Amino acid sequence: MARFIFITGGVVSSLGKGLMAASLAALLQARGYKVRIRKFDPYLNVDPGTMSPYQHGEVYVTDDGAETDLDLGHYERFTGVSARQADNITSGRIYRDIIAKERRGDYLGATVQVIPHVTDAIKDFAKADTDDLDFVLCEIGGTVGDIEGLPFIEAIRQLRNELGREATCFVHVTLVPYIAAAGELKTKPTQHSVREMTGLGIQPDILLCRCEKPLPENERAKIALFCNVRKEAVIPALDASSIYAVPLQYHAEGLDAEVLRHFGLSAPAPDLARWDDIVDRYQNPEGEVTIGVVGKYVGLPDAYKSLNEALVHGGMANRVKVNIRWIDAELFEADDGEIVSRLEPMHGILVPGGFGVRGTEGKIASVRFARERKVPFFGICLGMQMACIEGARDAGIADASSTEFGPTSEPVVGIITEWMSPEGLQQRGADSDLGGTMRLGAYEARLTGNSHVSAIYGGAASISERHRHRYEVNGAYRDVLEKSGLVFSGMSPDGLLPEIVERPEHPWFVGVQFHPELKSRPFDPHPLFAGFIAAALAQARLV
């Protein structure tokens, strides 16, 4: 029987509920339990696919093609359990489905209400497909008291009544701020947050207290007294040197032990050797490299969260520190001098994905710099498309461009109108809805046997990687691009869609249409990122 752990947050947002859920799941997994993590998002968007990266951070894509919250990336990286569309629900999706049922007459004339119809839908989502699990961790997005989150709080309150205390646990993540002028940690915000929770019918079982200073025993006892929990259930959560040190820190503070005590379970001590290893690799590197990421959303690091972590994983694989320099692509569109001054110190250049025309000429200039200067280059999604446009221009097609950026006489990149998926032929048009209409999820790519990329993948003939894009490199330009030195080393199984390009004469020049960062794990770094950082390390030793 699955046991449910509901994770809520109070006082302020960005306390790290997603990281906490991932860390706790990893600790339970290390004790031998089978876990799955789910995310409840109260916003009214059906999914984050149409949201600006500055609003929501990156969109994390699952193998089955769901556009989800970036916290699912934490879940996968920490547990290795592949997320599914069924692991992320939004208010928008719930209301869309309920309204569709009402229009069909499924409710047989009943008045459709938040209680029971919305709350029942939330409960059904939480409980679906959990028979083979030991623990299901459910993170509630937002902060307690948010009006849009109230149906979710009510739903988990009902689940406690239905499943019983022995099958449910409420973990509340809160803030204990340090007031420098007073020289004290203040517990009152936590007290008020718990009071808000109890006013909604939920008494937290465990409090995870985020603080920047150690939590003294007397303050811990005070929180326990006023919040009606055991002192041992007040878990300090100080800032860590790395997110990968968090599971070790939470274990040392007794979080997983307290969760098991709540459920009346006993289990062997967790095997945390692999966590010790990756923390050691992170904290004790044997060298360092500097990677320039030339993007258009660099003002918000969460817009490239998985990319950032995949680069860190590549550093772990090579036991080096990766210094990431986030560079706004638009800087290179006004002043060529900026390109040299900013990119010359880099040991590797990465051009990530994105949408729209803004910054694309700067990205193309970065590709040209990497090609001409023989600097290791990695292009992802739009980055691969920019590499192909740059290659076409170098081959003499001066007007090479993408139809995404407007009408063009040389559409080296164009909108994809149809492709084969596991569900059959998919067809789209320029006037299709933006939400959920891209080529999404895991697709196979066939690799050229003697290619650099095939060697990176260990000689594999085919691979499966996750996609999220609406435009494709135009196969009609393949001959001219390959004559100029840009080889198509990976194609879709039907041979129609370019998946990977590379330059064999370059030290390391790879562009991929998919998003390999989504499948990188600290314990299993993605081979493309491990190879890219290895090439950057070789570059660093040359200068």
C-alpha positions as CSV (number, residue, x, y, z in Angstrom):
1,M,0.0,0.0,0.0
2,A,1.3,3.4,-0.9
3,R,1.9,6.0,1.8
4,F,1.5,9.7,0.9
5,I,3.7,12.5,2.0
6,F,2.2,16.0,1.2
7,I,4.7,18.8,1.1
8,T,3.5,22.4,1.5
9,G,5.3,25.7,1.9
10,G,4.7,28.8,3.9
11,V,5.8,32.4,4.6
12,V,7.5,33.0,1.3
13,S,8.0,31.2,-2.1
14,S,11.2,29.8,-3.3
15,L,12.0,27.9,-0.1
16,G,13.0,24.8,-2.0
17,K,10.0,22.5,-1.7
18,G,10.9,20.8,-4.9
19,L,14.5,20.2,-3.8
20,M,13.2,19.0,-0.4
21,A,10.8,16.5,-2.0
22,A,13.6,15.2,-4.3
23,S,16.0,14.9,-1.4
24,L,13.5,13.1,0.9
25,A,12.6,10.7,-2.0
26,A,16.2,10.0,-2.6
27,L,16.8,9.2,1.1
28,L,13.7,6.9,1.2
29,Q,14.9,5.2,-2.0
30,A,18.4,4.7,-0.4
31,R,16.6,2.8,2.3
32,G,15.2,0.4,-0.2
33,Y,11.7,1.9,-0.8
34,K,10.1,2.5,-4.2
35,V,9.1,6.1,-4.6
36,R,7.4,8.5,-7.0
37,I,7.0,12.3,-6.8
38,R,4.2,14.4,-8.1
39,K,3.7,18.1,-8.4
40,F,0.4,20.0,-7.9
41,D,0.5,23.5,-9.6
42,P,-2.4,25.8,-8.7
43,Y,-2.0,28.2,-11.7
44,L,-4.7,28.2,-14.4
45,N,-2.4,27.5,-17.4
46,V,-3.0,24.0,-18.6
47,D,0.7,23.5,-18.5
48,P,3.8,25.8,-18.5
49,G,4.4,25.2,-22.2
50,T,3.2,28.7,-23.3
51,M,4.6,30.6,-20.3
52,S,7.6,32.9,-20.6
53,P,10.9,31.5,-19.1
54,Y,11.0,34.7,-17.1
55,Q,7.7,33.8,-15.6
56,H,8.2,30.2,-14.8
57,G,11.7,29.1,-15.5
58,E,12.4,26.2,-17.9
59,V,9.8,23.8,-19.1
60,Y,10.8,20.3,-18.3
61,V,9.7,17.7,-20.9
62,T,9.1,14.0,-20.0
63,D,9.6,10.9,-22.2
64,D,5.8,10.8,-22.9
65,G,5.8,14.4,-24.1
66,A,4.4,16.3,-21.2
67,E,5.5,19.9,-20.7
68,T,5.9,20.2,-16.9
69,D,7.2,22.2,-14.0
70,L,11.0,22.4,-13.6
71,D,10.7,20.7,-10.2
72,L,10.2,17.4,-12.1
73,G,13.7,17.8,-13.3
74,H,14.9,17.8,-9.6
75,Y,12.8,14.7,-9.0
76,E,14.4,12.8,-11.9
77,R,17.9,13.9,-11.2
78,F,17.8,12.9,-7.6
79,T,15.9,9.6,-7.9
80,G,16.5,8.4,-11.5
81,V,12.8,7.7,-11.7
82,S,11.5,9.0,-15.1
83,A,8.7,11.4,-14.7
84,R,5.4,11.0,-16.6
85,Q,2.6,13.2,-17.7
86,A,0.6,11.8,-14.8
87,D,3.1,13.3,-12.3
88,N,2.2,17.0,-12.9
89,I,-1.3,18.5,-12.6
90,T,-2.4,22.1,-12.8
91,S,-5.7,23.9,-11.9
92,G,-6.0,24.7,-15.6
93,R,-5.9,21.1,-16.6
94,I,-8.4,20.1,-13.9
95,Y,-10.9,22.8,-14.8
96,R,-10.5,22.1,-18.5
97,D,-11.4,18.4,-17.9
98,I,-14.3,19.2,-15.5
99,I,-15.8,21.7,-17.9
100,A,-15.5,19.3,-20.8
101,K,-17.4,16.7,-18.7
102,E,-20.0,19.2,-17.8
103,R,-20.6,20.1,-21.4
104,R,-21.0,16.4,-22.3
105,G,-23.6,16.0,-19.5
106,D,-21.4,13.6,-17.5
107,Y,-22.6,15.1,-14.2
108,L,-26.2,14.3,-15.0
109,G,-27.5,17.7,-14.2
110,A,-25.7,18.2,-11.0
111,T,-24.3,21.6,-9.9
112,V,-20.6,21.5,-10.6
113,Q,-18.7,22.8,-7.6
114,V,-15.1,23.1,-6.2
115,I,-16.2,20.6,-3.5
116,P,-16.6,17.8,-4.4
117,H,-15.8,17.9,-8.1
118,V,-12.5,19.8,-8.2
119,T,-11.2,18.2,-5.0
120,D,-12.2,14.8,-6.2
121,A,-10.2,15.3,-9.4
122,I,-7.2,16.3,-7.3
123,K,-7.5,13.3,-5.1
124,D,-7.9,11.0,-8.1
125,F,-4.7,12.5,-9.6
126,A,-2.8,11.9,-6.3
127,K,-3.9,8.2,-6.0
128,A,-3.7,7.2,-9.6
129,D,-1.3,4.3,-10.5
130,T,0.3,4.0,-7.1
131,D,-0.4,0.4,-6.2
132,D,3.2,-0.7,-6.7
133,L,4.8,2.2,-4.7
134,D,5.9,2.5,-1.1
135,F,5.8,6.2,-1.0
136,V,4.2,8.9,-3.1
137,L,5.5,12.4,-2.4
138,C,3.1,15.2,-3.5
139,E,4.4,18.8,-3.6
140,I,1.8,21.6,-3.5
141,G,3.0,24.6,-5.5
142,G,2.8,28.1,-4.1
143,T,2.5,29.2,-0.5
144,V,-0.2,28.3,2.0
145,G,-2.9,30.9,1.9
146,D,-2.7,31.5,-1.8
147,I,-6.3,31.7,-3.0
148,E,-5.7,29.5,-6.1
149,G,-4.1,26.8,-3.9
150,L,-7.0,26.4,-1.5
151,P,-8.7,23.5,-3.4
152,F,-5.4,21.5,-3.2
153,I,-5.1,22.1,0.5
154,E,-8.7,21.0,0.9
155,A,-8.1,17.9,-1.2
156,I,-5.2,16.7,0.9
157,R,-7.1,17.4,4.1
158,Q,-9.8,15.1,2.8
159,L,-7.2,12.5,1.9
160,R,-6.0,12.4,5.5
161,N,-9.5,11.6,6.6
162,E,-10.0,9.0,4.0
163,L,-6.7,7.2,4.2
164,G,-5.9,7.8,7.8
165,R,-2.9,9.2,9.6
166,E,-1.0,5.9,9.2
167,A,-1.0,6.4,5.4
168,T,-0.4,10.2,5.2
169,C,2.1,12.7,6.4
170,F,2.1,16.4,6.2
171,V,5.5,18.1,5.8
172,H,5.5,21.9,6.0
173,V,8.5,23.9,4.7
174,T,8.8,27.2,6.3
175,L,11.2,30.1,7.0
176,V,13.0,31.0,10.1
177,P,14.6,34.4,9.2
178,Y,17.7,35.8,10.7
179,I,17.3,39.5,11.7
180,A,20.8,40.9,11.7
181,A,20.0,44.0,13.7
182,A,18.7,41.9,16.5
183,G,21.2,39.1,16.0
184,E,18.4,36.5,16.3
185,L,16.5,33.9,14.4
186,K,12.8,34.6,14.5
187,T,10.2,31.8,14.8
188,K,7.1,33.9,14.6
189,P,6.7,33.6,10.7
190,T,6.8,29.8,11.1
191,Q,4.2,30.0,13.9
192,H,1.9,32.1,11.8
193,S,2.3,29.8,8.8
194,V,1.4,26.8,10.8
195,R,-1.6,28.6,12.3
196,E,-2.8,29.3,8.7
197,M,-2.4,25.6,7.9
198,T,-4.4,24.5,11.0
199,G,-7.1,27.1,10.1
200,L,-7.5,25.2,6.8
201,G,-7.8,21.9,8.7
202,I,-4.3,20.6,8.4
203,Q,-1.9,20.0,11.3
204,P,1.7,19.6,10.0
205,D,3.4,16.4,11.2
206,I,6.9,17.6,10.4
207,L,8.3,21.1,10.0
208,L,11.3,21.7,7.7
209,C,12.7,25.1,8.8
210,R,14.8,26.9,6.2
211,C,17.4,29.1,8.0
212,E,20.7,30.7,7.2
213,K,22.1,30.2,10.8
214,P,22.1,27.1,12.9
215,L,18.8,26.7,14.7
216,P,19.4,26.6,18.5
217,E,17.8,23.9,20.6
218,N,15.7,26.4,22.6
219,E,14.3,27.9,19.3
220,R,13.6,24.4,18.0
221,A,11.8,23.6,21.2
222,K,9.8,26.9,21.0
223,I,8.7,26.1,17.5
224,A,7.6,22.6,18.5
225,L,5.7,24.0,21.5
226,F,3.8,26.6,19.6
227,C,3.3,24.5,16.4
228,N,2.1,21.4,18.2
229,V,4.8,19.0,16.9
230,R,7.5,16.9,18.5
231,K,10.9,18.7,18.9
232,E,12.5,16.0,16.8
233,A,10.0,16.8,14.0
234,V,11.4,20.3,13.7
235,I,14.1,19.8,11.1
236,P,16.7,22.6,10.5
237,A,17.5,23.1,6.8
238,L,20.5,25.4,6.4
239,D,21.8,26.5,3.0
240,A,24.1,23.9,1.5
241,S,27.3,24.2,-0.5
242,S,25.6,22.3,-3.4
243,I,22.1,21.0,-4.0
244,Y,23.6,17.6,-4.2
245,A,24.7,17.9,-0.6
246,V,21.1,18.5,0.6
247,P,20.2,14.8,0.9
248,L,23.2,14.2,3.2
249,Q,22.4,17.2,5.2
250,Y,18.7,16.3,5.7
251,H,19.7,12.8,6.7
252,A,22.1,14.1,9.3
253,E,19.3,16.2,10.7
254,G,17.0,13.2,10.9
255,L,14.4,14.0,8.3
256,D,14.0,10.5,6.8
257,A,14.1,8.9,10.2
258,E,11.3,11.2,11.4
259,V,9.2,10.3,8.4
260,L,9.6,6.6,9.0
261,R,8.8,7.1,12.7
262,H,5.6,8.9,11.7
263,F,4.6,5.8,9.6
264,G,5.7,3.3,12.2
265,L,8.3,1.8,9.9
266,S,11.9,0.7,10.4
267,A,14.4,0.2,7.6
268,P,18.1,-0.3,7.2
269,A,20.3,2.8,7.3
270,P,20.4,4.4,3.8
271,D,23.3,3.6,1.5
272,L,24.5,7.1,0.7
273,A,27.9,6.2,-0.8
274,R,27.0,7.6,-4.3
275,W,25.9,10.9,-2.7
276,D,29.2,11.1,-0.9
277,D,31.0,10.5,-4.1
278,I,29.3,13.2,-6.2
279,V,29.6,15.7,-3.4
280,D,33.3,14.9,-3.2
281,R,33.6,15.3,-7.0
282,Y,31.9,18.6,-6.8
283,Q,33.8,20.0,-3.8
284,N,37.3,18.6,-4.7
285,P,37.8,19.2,-8.4
286,E,41.2,18.5,-10.0
287,G,40.9,21.3,-12.5
288,E,38.4,23.8,-14.0
289,V,37.0,25.0,-17.3
290,T,35.0,28.0,-18.3
291,I,31.9,27.6,-20.5
292,G,30.2,30.5,-22.2
293,V,26.4,29.9,-22.6
294,V,25.2,32.3,-25.2
295,G,21.4,32.5,-24.7
296,K,18.5,34.9,-24.6
297,Y,17.0,34.2,-21.1
298,V,20.2,34.6,-19.2
299,G,18.6,37.1,-16.8
300,L,16.9,34.2,-15.0
301,P,19.1,31.1,-14.2
302,D,16.1,28.9,-13.7
303,A,15.3,29.3,-17.4
304,Y,18.2,27.0,-18.1
305,K,18.0,24.9,-14.9
306,S,18.5,21.5,-16.5
307,L,21.3,22.8,-18.7
308,N,23.1,24.3,-15.7
309,E,22.9,20.9,-13.9
310,A,24.0,18.9,-16.9
311,L,27.1,21.0,-17.2
312,V,27.8,20.4,-13.6
313,H,27.3,16.7,-14.2
314,G,29.8,16.9,-17.1
315,G,32.2,18.5,-14.7
316,M,31.7,15.6,-12.2
317,A,32.4,13.1,-14.9
318,N,35.7,14.7,-15.6
319,R,36.3,15.8,-11.9
320,V,36.6,19.4,-12.9
321,K,34.8,22.6,-11.8
322,V,32.7,24.1,-14.5
323,N,32.5,27.9,-14.4
324,I,29.4,29.0,-16.4
325,R,29.4,32.4,-17.9
326,W,25.9,33.4,-18.9
327,I,26.1,35.7,-21.9
328,D,23.2,37.6,-23.5
329,A,23.2,36.8,-27.2
330,E,21.9,40.4,-28.0
331,L,25.3,41.8,-26.9
332,F,26.9,40.4,-30.1
333,E,24.4,42.0,-32.5
334,A,25.6,45.5,-31.9
335,D,29.4,45.2,-31.5
336,D,31.7,42.6,-33.0
337,G,34.3,43.6,-30.4
338,E,32.1,42.1,-27.8
339,I,32.3,38.7,-29.4
340,V,36.1,38.5,-29.1
341,S,36.3,40.0,-25.6
342,R,33.7,37.8,-24.1
343,L,34.3,34.5,-26.0
344,E,38.0,34.5,-26.2
345,P,38.5,33.4,-22.6
346,M,36.0,30.5,-22.9
347,H,37.1,26.9,-23.1
348,G,33.8,25.9,-24.7
349,I,30.8,27.7,-26.2
350,L,27.2,26.4,-25.8
351,V,24.2,27.8,-27.6
352,P,21.0,26.6,-26.0
353,G,17.4,26.4,-27.1
354,G,14.9,29.3,-27.4
355,F,12.1,30.7,-29.3
356,G,11.7,33.8,-31.5
357,V,14.1,36.0,-33.5
358,R,15.6,38.1,-30.6
359,G,19.2,37.3,-30.1
360,T,19.6,34.9,-33.0
361,E,22.1,36.9,-34.9
362,G,24.2,36.9,-31.8
363,K,23.9,33.2,-31.5
364,I,25.0,32.8,-35.1
365,A,28.0,35.0,-34.5
366,S,28.9,32.8,-31.5
367,V,28.8,29.7,-33.8
368,R,31.0,31.4,-36.3
369,F,33.5,32.3,-33.6
370,A,33.6,28.7,-32.3
371,R,34.1,27.3,-35.8
372,E,36.8,29.7,-36.9
373,R,38.7,29.7,-33.6
374,K,38.4,25.9,-33.1
375,V,36.7,26.3,-29.7
376,P,34.6,23.3,-28.6
377,F,31.0,24.1,-29.5
378,F,27.7,22.5,-28.4
379,G,24.4,23.6,-30.0
380,I,21.1,22.4,-28.5
381,C,17.8,22.7,-30.4
382,L,17.8,26.3,-31.6
383,G,21.6,26.2,-31.2
384,M,21.8,23.4,-33.7
385,Q,19.6,25.3,-36.1
386,M,21.8,28.4,-35.7
387,A,24.9,26.2,-36.5
388,C,23.2,25.1,-39.7
389,I,22.3,28.6,-40.7
390,E,25.8,29.8,-40.0
391,G,27.2,26.8,-42.0
392,A,24.9,27.7,-45.0
393,R,26.0,31.4,-44.9
394,D,29.7,30.2,-44.8
395,A,28.9,28.1,-47.8
396,G,27.7,31.2,-49.8
397,I,24.0,31.2,-49.0
398,A,24.0,34.8,-47.6
399,D,20.2,34.9,-47.0
400,A,20.1,31.6,-45.1
401,S,17.6,31.9,-42.2
402,S,14.6,30.3,-40.5
403,T,10.9,30.8,-41.3
404,E,10.5,31.3,-37.5
405,F,12.0,34.7,-37.9
406,G,9.9,35.8,-40.9
407,P,9.6,35.2,-44.6
408,T,12.9,34.1,-46.2
409,S,14.1,33.0,-49.7
410,E,16.5,30.5,-48.1
411,P,14.6,28.5,-45.4
412,V,17.5,26.5,-44.0
413,V,15.2,26.0,-41.0
414,G,11.4,25.7,-41.4
415,I,8.3,24.8,-39.5
416,I,7.7,21.0,-39.2
417,T,4.3,20.2,-40.6
418,E,4.2,16.4,-40.0
419,W,6.2,13.7,-38.3
420,M,5.8,10.1,-37.0
421,S,5.2,9.6,-33.3
422,P,4.3,6.6,-31.2
423,E,0.7,7.6,-31.6
424,G,1.0,7.8,-35.4
425,L,1.3,10.6,-37.9
426,Q,1.3,14.1,-36.3
427,Q,0.4,17.1,-38.4
428,R,0.7,20.8,-37.5
429,G,0.4,24.1,-39.3
430,A,1.7,27.7,-38.8
431,D,-1.7,28.6,-37.3
432,S,-1.9,25.8,-34.8
433,D,-2.3,26.6,-31.1
434,L,1.0,27.2,-29.3
435,G,0.3,25.0,-26.4
436,G,1.2,21.3,-26.7
437,T,1.6,21.3,-30.5
438,M,5.4,20.9,-30.8
439,R,7.3,17.8,-31.4
440,L,7.4,16.7,-27.7
441,G,8.9,13.8,-25.8
442,A,11.3,10.9,-26.5
443,Y,12.1,10.1,-30.2
444,E,14.6,7.7,-31.7
445,A,17.6,8.9,-33.7
446,R,19.8,6.7,-35.9
447,L,23.5,7.5,-35.8
448,T,26.1,7.3,-38.5
449,G,28.5,4.4,-37.6
450,N,31.8,6.2,-38.0
451,S,30.7,9.5,-36.6
452,H,32.1,11.4,-33.6
453,V,28.7,11.4,-31.9
454,S,28.4,7.6,-32.3
455,A,31.7,7.3,-30.5
456,I,30.4,9.6,-27.7
457,Y,27.4,7.3,-27.3
458,G,29.7,4.3,-27.0
459,G,29.2,3.1,-30.5
460,A,25.4,3.0,-30.3
461,A,23.5,2.7,-33.6
462,S,20.4,4.4,-32.2
463,I,19.5,6.6,-29.3
464,S,16.4,8.0,-27.7
465,E,16.3,11.6,-26.6
466,R,13.6,14.2,-25.6
467,H,12.4,16.9,-28.0
468,R,10.6,20.2,-27.7
469,H,10.6,22.2,-30.9
470,R,8.3,23.4,-33.7
471,Y,11.0,24.0,-36.4
472,E,13.4,21.7,-38.1
473,V,16.5,21.9,-40.3
474,N,15.4,21.7,-43.9
475,G,16.8,18.4,-45.4
476,A,16.9,20.1,-48.9
477,Y,20.0,21.9,-47.7
478,R,21.8,18.8,-46.6
479,D,24.1,18.4,-49.6
480,V,25.3,22.0,-49.6
481,L,25.9,21.9,-45.8
482,E,27.8,18.6,-45.9
483,K,30.0,19.8,-48.8
484,S,30.9,22.8,-46.5
485,G,32.0,20.4,-43.7
486,L,28.8,20.2,-41.6
487,V,28.0,16.5,-41.5
488,F,24.5,15.1,-40.6
489,S,25.5,12.3,-38.3
490,G,22.0,11.6,-36.7
491,M,18.6,11.3,-38.5
492,S,15.1,10.2,-37.6
493,P,14.4,6.6,-38.3
494,D,12.6,7.5,-41.6
495,G,15.6,9.5,-42.7
496,L,13.7,12.8,-43.0
497,L,14.4,14.8,-39.9
498,P,18.0,15.9,-39.0
499,E,18.8,15.1,-35.4
500,I,22.5,15.7,-35.1
501,V,25.2,17.6,-37.0
502,E,28.9,17.7,-36.4
503,R,32.1,19.0,-38.0
504,P,34.7,16.1,-38.2
505,E,37.6,18.5,-38.8
506,H,36.8,20.5,-35.7
507,P,38.1,19.5,-32.2
508,W,34.5,19.2,-30.9
509,F,31.6,20.7,-32.8
510,V,28.2,19.1,-32.2
511,G,24.6,20.3,-32.7
512,V,21.6,18.3,-31.6
513,Q,17.9,19.0,-32.3
514,F,16.9,17.4,-29.0
515,H,17.5,18.4,-25.3
516,P,20.1,16.0,-23.8
517,E,20.2,18.1,-20.6
518,L,16.8,16.6,-19.7
519,K,18.2,13.1,-19.3
520,S,21.5,13.9,-17.4
521,R,21.9,12.7,-13.9
522,P,24.6,13.4,-11.3
523,F,25.2,9.6,-11.0
524,D,25.0,9.2,-14.8
525,P,26.1,12.3,-16.6
526,H,24.9,12.6,-20.2
527,P,27.7,11.5,-22.6
528,L,27.3,14.6,-24.7
529,F,27.9,16.8,-21.7
530,A,30.7,14.6,-20.4
531,G,32.4,14.7,-23.8
532,F,31.9,18.5,-24.2
533,I,33.5,19.2,-20.8
534,A,36.4,16.8,-21.7
535,A,36.9,18.8,-24.9
536,A,36.8,22.1,-23.0
537,L,39.4,20.7,-20.5
538,A,41.7,19.8,-23.4
539,Q,41.2,23.3,-24.8
540,A,42.1,24.8,-21.4
541,R,45.3,22.9,-21.4
542,L,46.2,24.4,-24.7
543,V,46.0,28.0,-23.6
